[in-house]
Amino acid sequence: MTDTQSAKSVQALFQPFTVGNLSLANRVVMAPMTRQFSPEGVPGDNVAAYYRRRAENGVGLIVTEGTVINHPDASNQQNVPHIYGEASLKGWTNVVSEVHAAGGKIIPQIWHMGARGQVNDYTEEEIAELVRQFAHSAAEAKQAGFDGIELHGAHQYLIDQFFWDQTNARTDRYGGDLVGRTRFAVEVIEACREAVGPDFPIVFRFSQWKGSDYSAKLAHTPEELERFLKPLAEAGVDVLHCSTRRFWEPEFEGSDLNLAGWTKKLSGKPTITVGSVGLDREFTALFSDGKGAGVSNIDGLLERLGQNEFDLVAIGRALLADPAWARKVQNGLLDELVPFSPEVLQTLE
Ligand SMILES: Cc1cc2nc3c(=O)[nH]c(=O)nc-3n(C[C@H](O)[C@H](O)[C@H](O)COP(=O)(O)O)c2cc1C
């Protein structure tokens, strides 16, 4: 590839994008990454400065780290931020205004880490309370000035525990077949939509892979994926964020399309892809061997984006390693990109 071709294809990442009333300067999204720097669930000035640095350096949309709802099982980790309560919301209002001052857009990832036992243990009353708390946090996010919300429906956390047959053996309307298992998510999305109104963007993140089984699949065929996506789209989702560990992997046999590609095609909704963009190693290895990842080129990504396989591209570790990743890529400074070293997790730079 000549320099001119490569500069031209890089521009695919820096085209504006609009969905509903969410207008983004470009296609670069910061992936949600838990950092645990919010004592008592309250994000401080250091968190605001951390996100502002990414916005100043050209990230189009920031999805915050997972932020938990008000429910006894929602979090078992110290220093994970809340998305409820006066002090936390005050902290988030400050984060949002810093990011906006730098010209960026930001949405919180709303999270519940999972049932203390199994989702089968929740009674209908408790499910209704969970739905209410998701909606409450969505309303609080809007009030704090965020540009939308992302619901965390991936990675074997609560919403995904309802999706997956291995973690949902319910026989009532929240269980059963794949569509029955979307029921909880549908109620959460509908309640959030009701709480934020028709124009406030709702992104929904999901994954086939699970923390306990990387080869797990909710949908084994495009037909199953279509059945899974339809209720979510109808419930009021604007954008689907398709979490994979390697963006280049075809989701189903017989096509090169990845999960975000298939999801866009089948749902008609804009999609975000993610997984090892700009790096030579996928992210879960970090948690088993503690090792980092080297820089890799993004030609394959640019080719897919240029073909409109998906609309937006989430960047995780590369943006932890290098707050200026987007700016450097846009300016062709690929030699200056920084490899991902796990030490960056120790600080909030
Ligand atoms: C330190 C760390 C924390 C993460 N926390 C979250 C999280 O809170 N919510 C989530 O949906 N994904 C989380 N992820 C996954 C990322 O959003 C992303 O999908 C993953 O890192 C793959 O992107 P990458 O290869 O560009 O790093 C986390 C990843 C890392 C490395």
The ligand as an SDF file (V2000), in Angstrom:
LIG
                    3D

 31 33  0  0  0  0  0  0  0  0999 V2000
   -8.5110   -3.1130   31.9830 C   0  0  0  0  0  0  0  0  0  0  0  0
   -9.7580   -3.4440   31.2080 C   0  0  0  0  0  0  0  0  0  0  0  0
  -10.9980   -3.2320   31.7670 C   0  0  0  0  0  0  0  0  0  0  0  0
  -12.1770   -3.5320   31.0570 C   0  0  0  0  0  0  0  0  0  0  0  0
  -13.4100   -3.2380   31.6130 N   0  0  0  0  0  0  0  0  0  0  0  0
  -14.5290   -3.3860   30.8710 C   0  0  0  0  0  0  0  0  0  0  0  0
  -15.7920   -2.8920   31.3460 C   0  0  0  0  0  0  0  0  0  0  0  0
  -15.9250   -2.3050   32.4300 O   0  0  0  0  0  0  0  0  0  0  0  0
  -16.8790   -3.0880   30.5510 N   0  0  0  0  0  0  0  0  0  0  0  0
  -16.7870   -3.7330   29.3350 C   0  0  0  0  0  0  0  0  0  0  0  0
  -17.8060   -3.8880   28.6460 O   0  0  0  0  0  0  0  0  0  0  0  0
  -15.5950   -4.1580   28.8610 N   0  0  0  0  0  0  0  0  0  0  0  0
  -14.4790   -3.9760   29.5650 C   0  0  0  0  0  0  0  0  0  0  0  0
  -13.2610   -4.3300   29.0340 N   0  0  0  0  0  0  0  0  0  0  0  0
  -13.1890   -4.8160   27.6330 C   0  0  0  0  0  0  0  0  0  0  0  0
  -12.9210   -3.6410   26.6720 C   0  0  0  0  0  0  0  0  0  0  0  0
  -14.0270   -2.7790   26.5980 O   0  0  0  0  0  0  0  0  0  0  0  0
  -12.6180   -4.1380   25.2470 C   0  0  0  0  0  0  0  0  0  0  0  0
  -13.7430   -4.8070   24.7320 O   0  0  0  0  0  0  0  0  0  0  0  0
  -11.4170   -5.0610   25.2250 C   0  0  0  0  0  0  0  0  0  0  0  0
  -10.3240   -4.5100   25.9400 O   0  0  0  0  0  0  0  0  0  0  0  0
  -10.9700   -5.3360   23.7900 C   0  0  0  0  0  0  0  0  0  0  0  0
  -10.5070   -4.1580   23.1800 O   0  0  0  0  0  0  0  0  0  0  0  0
   -8.9090   -3.9260   22.9520 P   0  0  0  0  0  0  0  0  0  0  0  0
   -8.4190   -5.1940   22.3240 O   0  0  0  0  0  0  0  0  0  0  0  0
   -8.8580   -2.7450   22.0370 O   0  0  0  0  0  0  0  0  0  0  0  0
   -8.2910   -3.7110   24.2920 O   0  0  0  0  0  0  0  0  0  0  0  0
  -12.0850   -4.0730   29.7400 C   0  0  0  0  0  0  0  0  0  0  0  0
  -10.8130   -4.2880   29.1900 C   0  0  0  0  0  0  0  0  0  0  0  0
   -9.6640   -3.9760   29.8860 C   0  0  0  0  0  0  0  0  0  0  0  0
   -8.3230   -4.1800   29.2220 C   0  0  0  0  0  0  0  0  0  0  0  0
  1  2  1  0
  2  3  1  0
  2 30  2  0
  3  4  2  0
  4  5  1  0
  4 28  1  0
  5  6  2  0
  6  7  1  0
  6 13  1  0
  7  8  2  0
  7  9  1  0
  9 10  1  0
 10 11  2  0
 10 12  1  0
 12 13  2  0
 13 14  1  0
 14 15  1  0
 14 28  1  0
 15 16  1  0
 16 17  1  0
 16 18  1  0
 18 19  1  0
 18 20  1  0
 20 21  1  0
 20 22  1  0
 22 23  1  0
 23 24  1  0
 24 25  2  0
 24 26  1  0
 24 27  1  0
 28 29  2  0
 29 30  1  0
 30 31  1  0
M  END
$$$$
